[in-house]
Amino acid sequence: RGSAAVRISCSRPACADQRLPSAAVGRAAAVAHLKAHLRAAPAPRPGAYCACRADGCHTHLPDTGRQVRAEPWRCGGPVVLAVVTDREGRWWQAMECCSRCAAATPGAKTAATSQATGPRPSEPLSAAAPSTAHFSDRQAAAGTGLPAPRSAPARRRPPQAKIAQRVIPHDLRPVALRDELVELGDLFRAYQQRTEPDLELLADLQERKARAFTTWADVSGIESLRLEARRAEQAAIAARFQHQQRTGGITDSDGPAVSRLLNVPTQGDHARSVLAYVADHSPLPGPEARLLTLMLTLRTAHTGTGNLVGQDLTALGLADPEDLVEKLTGCGWLTLPGTAGDLLASRPENPTQITIPSLVPHEDKAGPFTFGKKMRAKLSGWAQKVISDKKLRKAKATAGTRLLALTLATQTDAAGRLGPGGQGIALHALAAWVPTDSGELQRLVDQLTAADWLVDAALTDTQLTGQLTERVLPLTCPLRA
């Protein structure tokens, strides 16, 4: 108290207290003192036995005031001389106990093992022998000898499963998510043992980790898991890019090498997630409103705010962009610092900041998208490339045609054939993304064919089949096989 000095005391009556100048010196002296006792008693005394209490041993069971084990504790094994210390190194104790109790005592180290067997009286070396011993079961207390050890070992909690230095809760649900996290943790540890890197494998693992951590964040509400998922996405992109640099680009199994703008499967998944979100949350009907809503969502997806200039709107092929912007602000979906006319007149040196309130994240509620700032810019740039395609501009393609081009770019296989496995796109699914009737849809398909976007197109009552041309393959993000 009030100084760095420490006091060393031993429960043996013959050992006098010592006062030393610091804790470090005190610990060294305490260890030396304990070693002296161990040298004086190098093994458990003949006739010693374990004195573990039946209803909760004070040494290795927590003091919770209740029975902590479902079954009574049973001592077993040879008597050993064990040394126990606390984590801070403030006290040490040498005691005689059975090997099973020593194994269950946190931090216990076995100094010596008895060779003899049979009933043995117990006395901890750090205290005088108690007058009445407490035995681990009634049979021993009655003096009839210790019971035979159970044939099965004591049940212990399985080792904790971890991934990215995080403990995976044993009761995490759904079970499929926990199994995926455990498997990923094992795969990452196995990858670290590889002598040669495999960047494609690493990218796949990071993508799986991103999806698993996003689901984990959804079921647990822990936002740091969502941040970890975003870091995994970025790591997957970096690994995939390095792999492409080493191998010379992405090679499709059904065609020549294609260098895509969105070159990672996760990026295509994010693009499709934005299209699906806009289809479900578009505030106004019609393909023009849908295209404008999509482009504004991509500009503001990360924080709910973004910069826009008039050219961004005039490049969409809208019939009356000012009127459409006024309708979006009038229904409260879009917020501007000025008027729609001011937005159309803004130039790159003085952009207008727009806000979409439904996309602004709050402390108690995250935004609808899981990707980060860099991914948002990449997706927005990809969409701008599609709708600003040179041949679409020259053909003065309508907003509906450009929206269809964006949608088809996300619904192909690796070779550019429409639909999963190149089997075509169901019309009911296409109508959810491009709000138009079948007659108008045929006109949009014809415009894309004339603009060298689509070949072998066939529109039936149930689906649209065809293939995107080779020149627009870099703008596609294939569906996962």
N, C-alpha and C positions, 0 to 999 in steps of 0.2 A: 504494500500500500504506500503510494507516494514516492517510490524509488524503484530502481531497476533490480534491486537485490531480490533474491528468491530464497525460500526455505525448503530444505529437503528433510522429509520425515519418513521413517520406516515403522511399520506396525509391530515389528519385533521389539520387545521391551529392552533388549540389550543394545539396540542401535540408537545412538544419540542423534538429535536433530543437528543439521548443518545449515549455515547461512552463507550463501555465495553471492558474488557481485552481479551476475547477470543470468538470464534464462539459458543462454547457450552453455555457460559453464555449469549451470545447475543440471541441465540435461545430461551432459557428459558425466558428471559425478553420479547422477542417479543410475545411469546405465552401468557404470563401473561397480556401483554398490550392488545392483541386481546380479551382475555377473559373479560377484563374490559369493552371494547366496547360492547361485547355481553350481559353482565349483564345490561349495560345501555339501550340496545335496545333488549330485550329478544325475540321479535317476529317481523315479518314484520309490517311496519307501516300501519295503516288503509289508504286505498286508493292507495297503491302501486301496480304497475303492472310490468310485465316483459318488458325489453327494448332490447330484442334480435334483432340484425340487420337482415333484411330480406336476404341480399346478402352474408352473411357469418359472423357469430358471432365471434368477436375477442377473446372471452373467451374459447369456446370449439371447434371451428373449426380451423384447421391449416391454417396458412397464406401462401397460395400457389399462390396468385395473380390471382386466377380464381375461378369460381363457382365449388364447390366440391360436391354439391348434385344434383342428377338428378331432384328432385322435390323440390319446395320451402319449407323451414323450417317453421313449424307451432308451435307456442307456445300452451301450454295447461296445465290444472291442476291447483291446488291452488298455490298461491305465497308462496315461502319459503324463509327462511334466510339460505343461504349456505355459507360454508367456503371452500376456495380453497387455496392450497399451491403448490409450485413447488417441484420437487423430492428432490432437495438438501436442502430444508428447508431454503431458503434465503428470500422468501417473502410470506406473507399471505394476503388474501383479504376476506372480508365479503361483500356479495352482496345480493340484493333482486332479485329473478328471479322466473319463473314458475317452477313447479316440473319437467316438461319434459326437460327443459334446464339444470336443476341441474343434472338430471340423465345422460345427454349426456356429461357433463363436466368431463374430467378425473380428478380423485382425489377429487372431490367435496363431502363434507359431509353436510348433512342437519342438521342445528341446531334447527330450529323451523319452524312450518307451520302455515300459516294464516288461520283463521276460516271464515273470511269474503270473499265474492265474489264480482265481479264487476270490472270495470276499476280502475287501481291504478297507480299513478305516480311512477316512479322508480328513485332511486339514490343509487349507490354503496356506502357503508359505508366508503370505502377507498378513496373516492374522492368527491368533491363538486358536487351537482346536476347539470347536464348539462342544458343549457338553452333550448335546443331543443331535445326532446326525439326521438329515432329511434324505430319504432315499427316493429313487425314481419310480418305485412301484411298491405295492403293499407286500409283495412276496419278499422283497429285500428287507423291508422294514420289520417283517416278522422274523428275520434271521434265518430264512430258509435258503439263502443264496440268491444271487442275481439271476434273472430269467435269461433264457437263451436269446441271443439277438434275433430279430426278425429276419426271415429269409430274404425279403425284398428291402432294398435300401430306402432310406428316408426320401420322401418326395421333395424335390427342390424345384424352384421356379426355373423354367428354361431361360437360356441366355437371351438378353434383349436384342431384338433385331433393329438394325440401324440403316439409315441412308442419309448421306450428306450430313453426317454428324447429328442427325435427329433420330431420336428413339421412336420407333413405330409402335404405337399403343397396341397391346395384345387384344384389346376389346374394340379395335377400330372396325367400323362397319361402313359400307358393305364388306363382306369377307373377301370378295374378288379384288377390291382396292388394296386391302392389306397384303394379299398374296402378291399382287403386282409390285407393291413397294418393296416387299421382302426380296422378291426375285430381282428387281432392279438393283437393290443394294448389293446382292451377291454378284451380279453381272458387272457392276462398276468396280468392285474389288478385284474380280477376276481380270478385268481389263487393265487395271493398274499393275498386274503381275506380268503382262505381256512384254516380251522383249522387243517387239516391233509394233509401231502404232498402226491402227486401222481406222482411218478418219471416217470412212463411211459407216462402220459399225458404231463408232463413238457418236456420230450425228444421230443415228437411229436411237441409241440409248438416251441421248439428251431429249429427243422429241418425245419418247415414251415418258421420261421423267417429267417433262413439262405438262403433258396431259394428266399424269397421275397426281402431280402436286396441285394442279388446278382443281381436280375433283376433291382432293384432300382438303383444300381450302374451302370448297363449297360446303362440305359436310361438317367441317369443324369450326368454320368462321374465323380461322387464324389468317390474317392478312399477310403475314410474313411468308406463308407458304405460297401465296400468289406471286409475291416478289421473287421467290426462289424459282417458280415456274417460268417467269419472264426471263430470268437469267439463264435458265436451261434452254429456252427458245433461242436466245442470242448465241449461246454456246453451240447449239445445233447448226445455226446459220453459218457461224464462223468455221466450224469443222467441215461442213458441206462445201463451203467456198474453197477451203484449202484443198479438199479432195479434188474438186474440179480443176484447180490450178495444176495439181500434180498429174491428173489424168487427161487434161486437155478438153474439158467440157463435159456436158451430160450426153450420154449416148443412149438413145432409145432403142429398145430391142427390135422395133419394127421399122426403123428408118435411120437417117444420118444423124450425126451429132447436132444437138440443138442447144444453144445457149439462151436460156429463158430469163426473162426479167424477174420473175418469181421462181427461183431455182431450187426452193426447198419445199417439200410437201406441206410443212406446217404453214408456210406463207399462203399456199393455195387454200388450206383449211380456213385461215383467217379471212381471206377474200370471200369465200362462200358464206362464212358466218355473218359478214356485213350485209351481203345480199339478202340473206334470210331474215336478218333483223329488220332491214328496211321494208321487206315485203310484209312483215307483220305489224310495223309501226308507222307506215306511211300516212301522213295526216290528210292527204288529198288524193282523189282518184285520178287515173289516167297515166299513160307512159311518160308524158312530159314532167308531171309532178314527181313521179317515181324516180326518174333520172336525176332531177335536181336534188331531191331528198337524198339520194345515194351519194352524190358528189359532195354535198354539204356535210353529210355524216362522215365521210372519209376525211374531210378537212378538219373535223372537230372531235374525232373518235376518242382521243386520249384524255383530254381535259374538258371537253364540251365547248371549247373556244378555238378560234382559228382566224387566219387572215384570208381575205378574198378581194379580188379586183374585178372590174367590169368585164374584162376579157374572159375570165373564167366562166362567166355566164353566157356571153355571146357565142362561145365556142361549143355550146351544148346543142345548138340547132333548135332552140325553143321558139315558138311562134310569138309569144309576148312575155319575155322574161320579167319585165317590171311588174306586170299584173300578177304573175305567179309568185314573185317574192312578196308582194303586198298581201296575198292570200295566206302565205305561210306565216308572216308576222301577225296578220289579223287573227289567226286561230291560236296564237301563242306558241307555236312550235319553234319559231325563229325569233331572235331578238337582235336588233340593229341599233347602233348609236344614232343613226339618222334615218333618212328615207330610202326607199328602194331606188329612187333616182340617183341619190348620192352614191349608193353602192355601185350602180352601173357606170357612173362617171369616174369612180376611183381608178387610180393607175398604180403600177408596181411600186413607184417611189412613195406612194401614200396609200397603202391598202386599208381596207375597212375590216375592223375586228367584228366578227359575228359570234353569236352564242346560241347554242341549242340547249335549253335548260334540262331536258330529259337525259342528256349525256354527261352533265356535270356530276362528278363523283362527290359523295358526302361522307362524313366521318362514319356514319352508321350504315352506309350503303355504297358499295363499289359500283363503278360504271359497268355497262353491259358487255364490254370487251376486255379480254385479258392481255392483249398485246400492248407493247410499250410505244414510246415516242418514235423511235427509229423505225419500227415496223409500220406505224401509222403513215409516216412519210413515204415509205416504200410502196404501200398499198395505194395511197393517193396518187403517187407518180405513175404506177402501173395503170390505174383507171384512166388517168389523163392521157396516157399514150394510146390507149384503145380508142377512146372517143375522138381523139385528134388525129387518127390515122389519115394519112395524106389522101388516099383514094376515097375515104368516107367524106372528107372535106370537099374534094373536087366534085363528088356526086351530090353534094348538098344533102347528105343523109339526114333524115328527121331524128328527133330525140328518141322515138321508138326504135328506129333502126340501130342507133348507137347503144341503146339499152340492151337490145337483143344481142349485139356483138359482144358486149361485156358479159352477158349471161352465158353465151355459148363458149366463151373463152375459159369459163370455169367448169364446163360440163363435157369434157372430152377425155379420151384416153391418151396415152403417151404419143400415139401416132396422129392425133388430131381428129379421130373419129368421134362423132357425137354420142354421148351417153355412156353409162358404165359398160366397159368391155366393148365399146363401139356399137352397141345394140340400139342406139337411138334414145331420144328423150320423150317421156310421156307428156302428152299435151296438157294434162291437168297440172303437172308440176311446172311446165313452162309458163302456163297462164298465171301461176302464183308469182313468178318473177317478172314477167312482162305482161302487164294488164291490158290485154287487147283481145278482140274476137278472132275467130279462125280466118275470116276473110281478110281482115287487116294483117294478120300474121303472115299470110301468103305473100302479101305485098312487101312486107319487111324482109322476108326470106329472099324474094326476088332482088331487092336492093342490095342485100349482102352478096348475092351471087354476082350481080353486075359489078360490084366494087372489089371483086377478086378476094372475097373473104370466105366464101362457101362454095363447094363443088359437090356434085352428085346429090343435091338436096331433094328430099322427097317428103312432102307433108301429107299425112293421111288423117283419118278421123281420130286416131289414137296416139300418133307419135310423129316426131320429126327425126329423120335420119339424114346422114350426109357426113361431110368431112371438111374441116377447115383447111385452107390452102397452106402450102409450105411457107409462104412469106409471112403469115401471121402466127406460125407455131411458136416463135419466141414470146408472144404475148399470152400464150395459154398456160394454165396451171392444172395439169392432169389430175383426174380423180385417182384416189389410191386404189391399187389393184385389189 
